[in-house]
Amino acid sequence: MIRPRVAVLGAGLSGLAAAHRLRELAGESIELAVFERSDRAGGVLRTRSRDGFLLEDGPDSFLSEKPAGLGLCQRLGLESELIGTRAENRRSFILRGGRLHPVPEGFYLVAPVRPLPFLKSALFSPTGKLRALAEPFVPPRADDGDESVAAFIRRRFGKESLERAGQPMLAGIHTGDPEYLGMDAVFPRFRELERRYGSVTRGLRASGAEAAKASGPRYTLFLSFREGMETLARALVARLPEGAFRPSTPVLALEREGGRWSVRSARGVETFDRVLVALPAGAAAEMLGALSPELGLLLGGIRHESVATVNLAYPRSAIARPLDGFGFVVPRTENHPLVACSFVSRKFEGRAPEGTELLRAFVGGAFGAARLDVSDDVLARSVREALVPLLGISGEPLFESVARYPRAMPQGGVGHRALARSVRTEETRLGFFLAGNYLRGVGIPDCVADAEERAEALATSLALSG
């Protein structure tokens, strides 16, 4: 019996998760090929070791609250490799007026779930505090249409909450502009709380005590791996059939031939029964535009931001300020070179040798693109100089390293869900499958959920899902 042939284009997390799900559903009944332009799998999941330090160039954790990421780890047998954040440092800071201010306890993104710690905070003016605390009395929006994150926060919590907390926290997650990003794409839960309870704050209080215990993000929900996030990519590659992973093999063209697909790569031309495209949106638009100009325009029109991460290692004695948290975010109004900075060695165990500290700074995003137009040396120097007064750093770092991710962060604007529906319509019409971080969400659980859903649809189309 001739086995159906399936091609997965792209071996980032989405492509690997989709390929693994296909293997779970179809086993040996399909012939699988995973094409990858670079010489490694995992995309932005990149972990490196240096002098006893564990460096993450991309994501350093994922949320357990969304089940797809944790579920995949469990099916891969990686539960024993998972670690949580260090309990003693579960708080974060926001830069204001050149000083790091702790995020008040019970302050969830922009919602002051616990009023007393919020009232004591120096982050906000008396007027700003009263405006945010009045959120439960703001009537819900009558129009059910999408709106920007900035409009939502201003409407419910006030301008000051947006500028001093909402914008920097959003930048720390999405590197985006809240005036552009849409609520349905970025904070659908807040939209639902407003619809259901008439108030975000009231909804958070009613929906569970966890938010009331949080200082900033709910840090108990963040997970990583003992040996870094690339552990997940390596495990997924290891589950592929022998010879299925094809590194350094970019796909040059994709064409439809009757009911099958012709894939042209550096290895030549091959024919497949099904194709799952797990490329970045821009690359997918370029490849698929010839098949569907409309799809090419939809994917090519998705806005992306660029970011760079700078890892810096120091002796502990070189940092005067106590690193008693996980890091800080920076409001745009501070006109500061950084978007955010993580105190890596205080966030997860095993990231730095005893007597040292590891910091990771973020540069770029929606408001800092011009800061990336310099060499790595200049970029790293600007980060060092920015951190010196904030953390009381003396002397040079033990080492530093820069990783750049141009146009790597897709931005879900107002109306993004409608765009995603149009993409799915074209996908169905043309008979292939799309997975990636640009439709459902940028987080690891969102990428996994989207990829596995598309893999299941592909298996169903081949009548392989049982």
C-alpha positions as CSV (number, residue, x, y, z in Angstrom):
1,M,0.0,0.0,0.0
2,I,1.4,3.4,-1.0
3,R,1.5,5.7,2.1
4,P,0.3,9.3,1.7
5,R,3.2,11.8,1.6
6,V,2.9,14.9,3.8
7,A,5.3,17.9,3.7
8,V,5.7,20.4,6.6
9,L,7.4,23.6,5.5
10,G,9.2,25.1,8.4
11,A,10.7,23.5,11.6
12,G,10.0,26.2,14.1
13,L,7.8,25.4,17.0
14,S,4.6,25.4,14.9
15,G,6.0,23.1,12.2
16,L,7.5,20.7,14.8
17,A,4.3,20.6,16.9
18,A,2.2,19.9,13.8
19,A,4.6,17.2,12.6
20,H,4.5,15.5,16.0
21,R,0.7,15.6,16.1
22,L,0.6,14.0,12.7
23,R,2.8,11.2,14.0
24,E,0.6,10.7,17.0
25,L,-2.5,10.5,14.8
26,A,-1.1,8.6,11.8
27,G,2.0,6.7,13.1
28,E,3.8,5.0,10.2
29,S,0.9,5.2,7.9
30,I,2.2,8.5,6.3
31,E,5.5,9.5,4.9
32,L,6.6,12.8,6.5
33,A,9.1,15.4,5.4
34,V,9.9,18.5,7.4
35,F,11.7,21.2,5.4
36,E,13.8,23.9,7.2
37,R,15.8,26.7,5.7
38,S,18.3,27.0,8.5
39,D,20.7,24.4,9.8
40,R,18.7,23.8,13.0
41,A,15.1,23.3,14.3
42,G,13.2,25.3,16.8
43,G,13.1,28.8,15.3
44,V,13.2,31.3,18.1
45,L,13.6,28.5,20.7
46,R,17.3,28.9,21.1
47,T,19.3,28.0,24.3
48,R,23.0,28.2,24.6
49,S,25.5,27.4,27.4
50,R,28.5,29.6,28.1
51,D,30.9,29.5,31.1
52,G,28.3,27.8,33.3
53,F,25.5,30.2,32.3
54,L,22.3,29.1,30.5
55,L,21.3,31.7,27.9
56,E,18.0,32.1,26.2
57,D,18.0,34.1,23.0
58,G,14.3,33.7,22.5
59,P,11.4,32.9,24.9
60,D,12.5,31.9,28.4
61,S,9.1,30.3,29.6
62,F,5.5,29.5,28.7
63,L,2.2,29.8,30.5
64,S,0.7,26.7,32.0
65,E,-2.7,28.3,32.2
66,K,-3.3,27.6,28.5
67,P,-3.3,23.8,28.3
68,A,-1.8,23.1,24.9
69,G,1.9,23.8,25.8
70,L,1.8,21.8,29.0
71,G,-0.2,19.0,27.4
72,L,2.5,18.6,24.7
73,C,5.2,18.5,27.3
74,Q,3.4,15.8,29.1
75,R,2.9,13.7,26.0
76,L,6.6,14.0,25.2
77,G,7.5,12.8,28.7
78,L,9.1,16.1,29.7
79,E,7.3,16.7,32.9
80,S,10.3,15.9,35.0
81,E,12.3,18.6,33.1
82,L,9.9,21.4,33.8
83,I,10.7,24.0,36.5
84,G,8.7,26.9,37.9
85,T,9.8,30.4,38.8
86,R,11.7,31.0,42.0
87,A,9.1,31.7,44.7
88,E,11.2,34.2,46.7
89,N,11.4,36.7,43.8
90,R,7.9,36.7,42.3
91,R,7.5,40.3,41.7
92,S,8.4,42.8,39.0
93,F,9.1,46.5,38.6
94,I,8.2,49.4,36.3
95,L,10.6,52.2,35.6
96,R,9.3,55.7,36.4
97,G,11.3,58.9,36.9
98,G,14.6,57.0,36.6
99,R,13.7,54.6,39.5
100,L,12.4,51.1,39.6
101,H,9.0,50.9,41.4
102,P,7.5,47.5,42.4
103,V,4.3,46.6,40.7
104,P,1.7,46.6,43.5
105,E,0.4,43.3,44.9
106,G,-2.9,42.3,43.3
107,F,-2.2,44.6,40.2
108,Y,-3.0,42.4,37.2
109,L,-1.8,44.1,34.0
110,V,-3.8,47.3,34.6
111,A,-6.5,46.1,37.1
112,P,-6.0,47.0,40.8
113,V,-7.7,43.9,42.2
114,R,-6.4,44.7,45.7
115,P,-7.0,48.4,46.4
116,L,-4.8,49.0,49.5
117,P,-1.4,48.0,47.9
118,F,-2.4,50.0,44.9
119,L,-3.1,53.1,46.9
120,K,0.3,52.9,48.6
121,S,2.2,52.6,45.3
122,A,4.3,55.5,44.1
123,L,3.8,54.6,40.4
124,F,0.5,56.5,40.1
125,S,-0.7,60.0,41.0
126,P,-3.7,60.3,43.4
127,T,-5.9,61.2,40.5
128,G,-4.7,58.3,38.5
129,K,-5.3,55.9,41.4
130,L,-8.9,57.2,41.9
131,R,-9.6,56.8,38.1
132,A,-8.3,53.2,38.0
133,L,-10.2,52.3,41.2
134,A,-13.4,53.7,39.6
135,E,-13.3,51.1,36.9
136,P,-16.1,48.9,38.4
137,F,-18.4,51.9,38.0
138,V,-17.6,52.5,34.3
139,P,-20.5,51.2,32.2
140,P,-19.6,48.4,29.8
141,R,-19.3,49.3,26.1
142,A,-22.6,48.8,24.2
143,D,-20.9,48.2,20.9
144,D,-19.6,44.6,20.7
145,G,-17.0,45.4,18.0
146,D,-13.3,45.2,18.4
147,E,-11.3,48.1,19.7
148,S,-7.6,48.9,20.3
149,V,-6.0,48.0,23.6
150,A,-5.2,51.6,24.2
151,A,-8.9,52.7,23.8
152,F,-10.0,49.9,26.1
153,I,-7.6,50.8,28.9
154,R,-8.3,54.5,28.6
155,R,-12.0,53.9,28.7
156,R,-12.0,51.6,31.7
157,F,-8.9,52.6,33.7
158,G,-7.8,56.0,32.5
159,K,-5.0,57.5,30.5
160,E,-2.4,57.3,33.3
161,S,-3.0,53.5,33.7
162,L,-2.3,53.1,30.0
163,E,0.9,55.2,30.0
164,R,2.4,54.0,33.2
165,A,1.4,50.3,33.3
166,G,-0.6,49.1,30.4
167,Q,1.7,50.2,27.6
168,P,5.0,49.0,29.2
169,M,3.5,45.6,30.3
170,L,2.1,45.1,26.8
171,A,5.5,46.0,25.3
172,G,7.2,43.4,27.5
173,I,4.9,40.7,26.0
174,H,4.2,41.8,22.4
175,T,6.7,44.6,21.8
176,G,3.7,46.4,20.3
177,D,1.8,49.7,20.2
178,P,-1.4,49.5,22.2
179,E,-2.9,52.1,19.8
180,Y,-2.6,49.5,17.0
181,L,-3.1,46.2,18.8
182,G,-6.7,44.9,19.1
183,M,-8.4,43.6,22.2
184,D,-9.8,40.5,20.5
185,A,-6.3,39.5,19.4
186,V,-4.3,40.4,22.6
187,F,-6.6,40.6,25.6
188,P,-9.7,38.7,24.8
189,R,-10.1,37.7,28.4
190,F,-10.5,41.3,29.5
191,R,-13.2,41.8,26.8
192,E,-15.0,38.8,28.1
193,L,-14.8,40.0,31.7
194,E,-16.4,43.3,30.7
195,R,-19.2,41.5,28.8
196,R,-19.9,39.1,31.6
197,Y,-19.4,41.1,34.8
198,G,-19.6,44.7,33.5
199,S,-16.1,45.3,34.9
200,V,-12.7,43.8,34.5
201,T,-11.8,44.3,38.2
202,R,-15.0,42.8,39.4
203,G,-14.6,39.9,37.0
204,L,-11.1,39.2,38.1
205,R,-12.2,39.2,41.8
206,A,-15.1,36.9,40.9
207,S,-13.2,34.5,38.7
208,G,-10.6,33.4,41.2
209,A,-8.2,34.4,44.0
210,E,-5.0,33.9,42.0
211,A,-5.2,37.3,40.4
212,A,-5.5,38.9,43.8
213,K,-2.2,37.3,44.9
214,A,-0.3,38.4,41.8
215,S,2.1,41.3,41.4
216,G,2.1,41.9,37.7
217,P,1.8,38.6,35.7
218,R,0.8,35.5,37.6
219,Y,4.3,34.1,38.0
220,T,3.2,30.8,39.4
221,L,1.9,29.9,36.0
222,F,5.2,30.4,34.2
223,L,7.2,27.3,33.4
224,S,10.6,26.5,31.7
225,F,12.9,23.6,31.4
226,R,16.0,22.8,33.5
227,E,18.2,22.9,30.4
228,G,16.3,25.7,28.7
229,M,13.5,26.2,26.2
230,E,15.2,24.5,23.3
231,T,14.6,21.3,25.3
232,L,11.1,21.3,23.7
233,A,12.4,21.6,20.1
234,R,15.0,18.9,20.6
235,A,12.4,16.5,22.0
236,L,10.1,17.1,19.0
237,V,12.9,16.6,16.5
238,A,13.8,13.3,18.3
239,R,10.3,12.0,17.7
240,L,10.4,12.5,14.0
241,P,11.0,9.5,11.7
242,E,14.5,8.9,10.6
243,G,15.3,11.2,7.7
244,A,12.1,13.2,8.0
245,F,13.9,16.4,9.2
246,R,15.6,18.2,6.4
247,P,17.7,21.1,7.7
248,S,19.4,23.6,5.3
249,T,16.7,22.8,2.8
250,P,14.7,25.9,1.9
251,V,11.6,25.3,-0.2
252,L,11.9,27.4,-3.4
253,A,8.5,26.9,-4.8
254,L,5.1,25.3,-4.1
255,E,2.7,24.4,-6.9
256,R,-0.6,22.6,-7.2
257,E,-0.7,19.7,-9.7
258,G,-4.1,18.2,-9.8
259,G,-4.9,16.9,-6.4
260,R,-1.3,16.9,-5.2
261,W,1.4,19.3,-4.4
262,S,4.8,19.8,-6.0
263,V,7.5,21.0,-3.6
264,R,10.7,22.3,-5.2
265,S,13.7,22.6,-2.8
266,A,17.5,22.4,-3.0
267,R,17.0,18.6,-3.1
268,G,14.9,18.7,-6.2
269,V,11.2,18.4,-6.9
270,E,9.0,16.1,-4.9
271,T,5.3,15.4,-4.9
272,F,3.1,15.3,-1.8
273,D,-0.5,14.6,-1.0
274,R,-0.8,17.3,1.6
275,V,1.2,20.3,2.6
276,L,1.3,22.2,5.9
277,V,2.9,25.6,5.7
278,A,4.5,26.7,9.0
279,L,6.6,29.5,7.7
280,P,6.6,33.1,9.1
281,A,3.8,35.2,7.7
282,G,6.0,37.1,5.3
283,A,7.6,34.0,3.9
284,A,4.2,32.3,3.6
285,A,2.8,35.3,1.8
286,E,5.7,35.3,-0.7
287,M,5.3,31.5,-1.4
288,L,1.5,31.4,-1.5
289,G,0.9,34.7,-3.3
290,A,1.2,33.0,-6.7
291,L,-1.5,30.5,-5.7
292,S,-3.8,33.1,-4.2
293,P,-3.0,36.9,-4.6
294,E,-5.7,37.5,-1.9
295,L,-4.0,35.3,0.6
296,G,-0.6,36.9,-0.3
297,L,-2.1,40.3,0.5
298,L,-3.7,39.1,3.8
299,L,-0.5,37.5,5.1
300,G,1.8,40.2,3.8
301,G,-0.3,42.8,5.4
302,I,0.2,41.5,9.0
303,R,2.3,44.0,10.8
304,H,5.5,42.7,12.6
305,E,7.9,44.3,15.0
306,S,11.6,43.6,15.4
307,V,13.5,43.0,18.7
308,A,16.9,42.2,20.0
309,T,17.9,40.5,23.2
310,V,21.1,41.2,25.0
311,N,22.4,38.8,27.6
312,L,24.9,40.2,30.1
313,A,26.8,38.2,32.8
314,Y,28.2,39.9,35.9
315,P,29.8,39.0,39.2
316,R,27.2,39.5,41.9
317,S,29.5,41.9,43.7
318,A,29.3,44.2,40.6
319,I,25.6,45.0,41.1
320,A,24.8,47.2,44.0
321,R,21.0,47.1,43.8
322,P,19.3,44.0,45.2
323,L,17.8,42.0,42.4
324,D,14.7,41.1,44.4
325,G,12.4,40.4,41.5
326,F,12.2,39.0,38.0
327,G,12.9,42.2,36.2
328,F,11.3,45.5,35.0
329,V,9.5,47.0,32.0
330,V,9.9,50.5,30.7
331,P,7.1,52.9,29.7
332,R,7.5,54.7,26.4
333,T,7.2,58.0,28.3
334,E,10.6,57.4,30.0
335,N,12.4,57.8,26.6
336,H,14.7,55.0,27.6
337,P,16.8,52.6,25.4
338,L,15.3,49.5,26.9
339,V,11.9,47.9,26.5
340,A,12.4,45.6,29.4
341,C,15.0,43.7,31.4
342,S,14.8,40.3,33.0
343,F,16.9,39.3,36.1
344,V,17.3,35.8,34.6
345,S,19.3,34.3,37.5
346,R,16.6,35.4,39.9
347,K,13.7,34.1,37.8
348,F,14.7,30.4,37.3
349,E,17.2,28.1,39.0
350,G,20.3,27.0,37.2
351,R,20.8,29.9,35.0
352,A,24.0,31.3,36.4
353,P,26.9,30.0,38.5
354,E,27.1,30.8,42.2
355,G,28.3,34.3,42.9
356,T,27.1,35.7,39.5
357,E,24.1,37.3,37.9
358,L,22.6,37.0,34.5
359,L,20.6,39.8,33.0
360,R,18.7,39.9,29.7
361,A,17.6,43.2,28.1
362,F,15.2,43.8,25.3
363,V,15.6,46.5,22.7
364,G,13.4,47.5,19.7
365,G,9.7,46.9,19.4
366,A,7.1,49.4,18.2
367,F,8.8,52.4,19.6
368,G,12.5,51.5,19.5
369,A,13.1,50.3,15.9
370,A,15.7,53.0,15.3
371,R,17.8,51.7,18.2
372,L,18.4,48.5,16.3
373,D,20.1,50.2,13.4
374,V,23.6,49.9,15.0
375,S,26.2,47.2,15.3
376,D,26.0,44.5,18.0
377,D,28.9,46.2,19.9
378,V,27.1,49.6,19.9
379,L,23.8,48.0,20.9
380,A,25.4,46.1,23.8
381,R,27.2,49.2,25.0
382,S,24.0,51.2,25.0
383,V,22.3,48.5,27.1
384,R,25.2,48.4,29.6
385,E,25.2,52.2,29.9
386,A,21.4,52.2,30.5
387,L,21.6,49.5,33.2
388,V,24.4,51.1,35.2
389,P,22.4,53.8,37.0
390,L,19.3,51.6,37.4
391,L,21.1,48.7,39.0
392,G,24.2,50.3,40.4
393,I,26.6,48.3,38.2
394,S,30.3,48.8,38.4
395,G,32.9,47.3,36.0
396,E,32.6,45.4,32.8
397,P,30.4,42.3,32.3
398,L,32.0,38.9,32.3
399,F,30.6,38.6,28.8
400,E,27.7,39.8,26.6
401,S,25.8,38.4,23.6
402,V,23.3,39.9,21.2
403,A,20.5,38.0,19.4
404,R,18.4,39.8,16.8
405,Y,14.9,38.9,15.6
406,P,13.9,41.1,12.6
407,R,10.2,41.2,12.0
408,A,9.7,38.3,14.3
409,M,6.7,39.6,16.5
410,P,3.4,39.6,14.6
411,Q,1.0,42.3,15.8
412,G,-2.7,41.5,15.9
413,G,-4.4,44.8,15.1
414,V,-8.0,45.8,15.5
415,G,-10.1,43.4,13.4
416,H,-7.4,40.7,13.4
417,R,-9.9,37.9,14.0
418,A,-11.8,38.9,10.8
419,L,-8.4,38.8,9.0
420,A,-7.8,35.3,10.4
421,R,-11.2,34.1,9.3
422,S,-10.4,35.3,5.7
423,V,-7.1,33.5,5.8
424,R,-8.7,30.3,6.9
425,T,-11.3,30.6,4.1
426,E,-8.6,30.9,1.5
427,E,-6.7,28.0,3.1
428,T,-9.7,25.8,2.8
429,R,-10.4,26.8,-0.8
430,L,-6.9,26.0,-1.9
431,G,-6.6,22.8,0.0
432,F,-3.5,23.2,2.1
433,F,-2.9,24.0,5.8
434,L,-1.4,27.0,7.6
435,A,0.1,27.1,11.1
436,G,2.1,29.9,12.8
437,N,2.2,32.5,15.5
438,Y,0.5,35.2,13.4
439,L,-3.2,34.1,13.5
440,R,-4.0,32.7,17.0
441,G,-1.3,34.2,19.2
442,V,2.5,34.6,19.8
443,G,2.7,32.5,23.0
444,I,4.0,29.0,23.0
445,P,0.7,27.4,24.0
446,D,-1.1,29.4,21.3
447,C,1.4,28.2,18.6
448,V,1.1,24.6,19.8
449,A,-2.7,24.7,19.9
450,D,-2.9,26.2,16.4
451,A,-0.4,23.7,14.9
452,E,-2.1,20.7,16.5
453,E,-5.5,21.8,15.3
454,R,-4.2,22.2,11.7
455,A,-2.5,18.8,11.9
456,E,-5.7,17.2,13.1
457,A,-7.6,18.8,10.2
458,L,-5.0,17.5,7.8
459,A,-5.2,14.0,9.2
460,T,-9.0,14.1,8.9
461,S,-8.6,15.1,5.3
462,L,-6.6,11.9,4.7
463,A,-9.0,9.8,6.9
464,L,-6.2,9.0,9.2
465,S,-7.5,10.3,12.5
466,G,-9.5,7.3,13.4
